[in-house]
């Protein structure tokens, strides 16, 4: 039975990949590549802005112990090209200007990416809904009547909306993957042992958390779709058959059935919201405890090379990795 379930999951994933290849990647390949390029440039700009925190913090906190690094060398060459003396004040100003510029560039690129992803998701969703609608129009009348108008309406609209949401989530996943790789390299450069320890703890936590949440999420999603089908079907049937409803005084009965469905929906919606929030709450709490631990290590064990400026950049980078 477990082997059959495993094969069924693999076949389902293969079917979904083929579907998205046919309706997204193949017809919109150039747009997908442009979105990927903007995603890479935007994540790179953000990583550069975080990396600039180390030399800026060193200049402001410990100016006499400022170490040579690629960022500091870049700032010195930049101000000298502009004919400005590479004093501490000018380097700090140049660093702040660079950070501000990277933030502006990142948000500009992400805004353009958002527009393109929205156009892609909406276009594919509309096309998918049209094809689903056409498929229902062309189906046998007996099958259509057996399924019901309300359930068919829910299928056409909810599935098309799910396709749109999955494209937006896919774009977020692409940004996250590129950002994680980039920021992981920066964190390794800042402190390899902190990065490996934190990364190991995160991977272990995600492994067990995914196993605990994935099955529950799938079950809740299926139940929500079924109950939404029933609710939509009841609303359509009640409005379409309003004459029959009034002739037999069925208003109270239909409203009671609708309330029963909504009562079943409420705990599922609450559980779904809790499942969505659990990872964020877990990493928020453990992140605060981890930062306190690293602060104690930085103050009591300076031989490990974890200075306060590096700790600042590590905290910002790890905080940005949480989503």
N, C-alpha and C positions, 0 to 999 in steps of 0.2 A: 504493500500500500504506500509506504514512504517513497519507494522508487517511482511509482506511478505519479504521485504528487509532485515529485521533483521533476520528472519529465514534463508534466503538465505546466509547471512554472516556466521551464526553459522554453517550451513551445509558445507560451503566452508572450514571453519577452521577445522571442524572435519575431512573432507576428506583429507586435507593437513597433519594433525597430523597422520592419519592412514597411509598415503603414506610414511612419514618420519619414522614412526615406522617400516614399512615393509622393506624399502630400506636402513635404516641407523642403528637404534637402535638394532633391533633384530639380524641382521647378524654380527654386529660389537660391541656387547654389552661390551665386555671386553676392547676393545680399547677406547670406549667412557668413561668407568669408569676410565681408566688410565689417560685419558686427564683431566677428572674432578679432579682427585687427584693431578695432576701436577698443575692445575689451582689454587686449594686451597693452596698448598704449596707456589706457586709463589706469590700469593696475600698476604699471611701471611708474607713472607719475606719482601715485600715492606712496609707493615704496620709497621713492627718492625723498619725498617730503618727510617720511618717518625717519629715514637714515640721516637726514640733516639735523635731527634733534640731538644727536650725540655731540658733534662739534659745537653746536650752539650752546648746549648745556655746559660743556667743558669751558667755553669762553666766559660764560656768565658766572658759573659756580667756582671753577678753579682756573682762572686765567693764567696763572703762573705754571700750571701743570698741563697745559693744552698739548696733546700729543699730535704728531704728524699722521695724517690719514688722507685718503683720496679726496674726501669732501673738503677738508681744510686746504689742501693744495689747489683744488679747483677754485675755491673762493679767492685765494691769494692771486692766482693767475688772472681771474676775472677782473678784480679791482685794479690790478696793475695794467691790464689792457685798456681800462677806462681812464688811466692816468691818475688814479687815486692811490694814496699811500696805504700799504697793507697794514694799517694799525688795527688794534683790537676792535675799536668802535666801528670802523668801516667794514671789517669782516663780519661782525654781527649783523649790521644793516644789510649787507649783501646776502647773508644767509637767510634772513627773514624775508627779503624780497624773493629769493629763490623758492622758499617754502610757499609763500603766497602765490607765486606764479604756477608752481606745480599743482596747488589746490585748484586754482582757476582752470588750468588746462584739464585736470582730471574731471572736474564737474562739467566742463564744456563737452568733453568727449563722451562722458556718460549720458549727458542730455541728448546728444545726437544718437547715441546707441539706443536710448530709451525710445526715441521717435521711430527709429528703424525697426526695433523689436515689436513695438506696438502695431506698426503698419503690417509687419509680417504676421503676427499673431492674429490680428483682426481679419486680415485677408484670408488666411488659411481657415479660420473659424467660420467665416461667411461661406467660403467655398464648401467646407465640410458640411455645414448645415443645409446648404442647397442640395448637395448630393444625397444626404440623408432624407431630406424632404421628398426628393424625386424618387428615391428608392421606396418610400412608403406609398407614394402615389401609384407606383407601378406594381405594387404587391397585389396578391390575390385578395379580392374583397372579403373572402371568408377569414383569411388570416388577420386582415386589418380589423374586422369587426370583433374577432376573438380577443385581440390584444386590447382594444379600446382606444378611444381618441385621446383621453387624458394621458394614458401611459405612453402612447406614441409621441404626443407633444413633449412630454418630459424627456423622452429619449433624444429627440431631435435637438432640443435646446440645451439640455444639460451636458450631452456628449460634446457638442460643438464648443460649449463654454469650457469643458475640461481640456479640449485640445488647445484652446487659446491659453489657458492657465499653464499647461505643461510647457508650451513654448516660452512663456515668460520665466518659468522656473528653470528651464533649460539654459536660458541666457544668464540667469543668476548663477547657476551651477558652473557655467563656463568661466564667468568672472571670478568665482570663488576658487576654482582649480588653479587658474593662472595666478591669482593673488597669493594663494597658499604657497605655491612653488617659489614665487618671488620673495615673499616675506620670510619664508623658511630659510632661504639663502642668506638674507640679511641677518636673521637671528643667529644663524650658525656663525657668521662673521663676528657678531657682537660677543656671543658666549656660546661655544659649542656644547658645553656640558649642561647648561640651563636648558638649551633648546632640545637636546636629546631627552633629558629627564621629563620636561613638560610634554614634549611630543609623545613619548611613550605612555605617559599617564592618560593623555587625551585619546590616543588610539585604543587603549584598553577600555576606557570608559565608553567610547562610541561603539565598540564591538558588542559589549554586553547590553548597552542601552538600546541599540538597534534591534537586537534579538528580542528584547522585552516589549518594545513598542510597535514593531512592524506588524505582527499578527493582529494586535488589537486595533491598529489603525485601519488595516484592510477590512476587518470585520465590521467596524463602525461605518466605514465608507459604504459598504454593501448595504447595510441596514438602512442608512440614511437615504440611499438612492431608492430602495424599495418603498420606504414610507413616503418619500416625496412623490413617487409614482402614484401611490394610493391616494394621497391628498389631492394631487392635480386631477386624477381621474374622477374623484368624487365631486370636486368643484365644477369640472366640465359637465359631468352628467347631471348635476343638480341644476345648473344654469340652462343646459340644453333642454332638459325635461321639466322646465318650470311649470308647464301646464299640468303634467301628471302629479308633480309635487303638491301643487295647490289643490288639485282635485281630490287627492287622498290625504291631505293634511299631514304631509311627511316632513314639514320644515324642522320640527323639533328632533325627529329621528336622525335626519341628515346632519344637523348641527351637532348632535351628540356624538355621532360617528366621527365627525371632523375633529371635535375636541379630544376624542380618544386617541386619534392618530397624532395630534399635536402633543398630547401628553407623553406618548411614546418617543416623539422626536426630541423633546426637551432634554432628558438625561443623556441621550446620545450626543447632542450638540455640546453639552457641558463637558462630557468626557473627551470629545474631540478637541475642545479648547484646552483642556488640561494636558492632553498628550502633546499638543503643539508647544505648550509653555514649559513642560518638564525639562527638556534639554537646556533651554535658556536659563532657567532658574538654577539648575545643577551647575552649569559652567560659571554662572555669575557668582555663586557662593564659593565654589572651589577656587575660582580665580582670585577673589579677595584674600582668601586664606593663603594662597600660593604667593601673592605679592607681599604679604606680611612676612612670610617665611624668607623670601628672597631679600627683603630689606634687612632682616636680622642678620642674614649671612653676609650681605654687603658691608654692614657696619662692623661686624665682629671678625670677619675673615678677609681682610683686604688682599691677602696673598692669592686668592682665587681669581683676582682680576675683574671682579664684578663691581665696577665703580657706580656711583649714583647716576651720572649721565647715561651710562650703558643700561642701567636698571630702568631709567625713565623710558628709553627707546624700546626696551624689551617689553615693558608693561603696555605701552601704546600699541606695539605690534601684536602682542598676545590678545589685547582687548579687541583689536580690529579683526582678529582671527575667529573670535567667538561666534559670529553669525554663520 
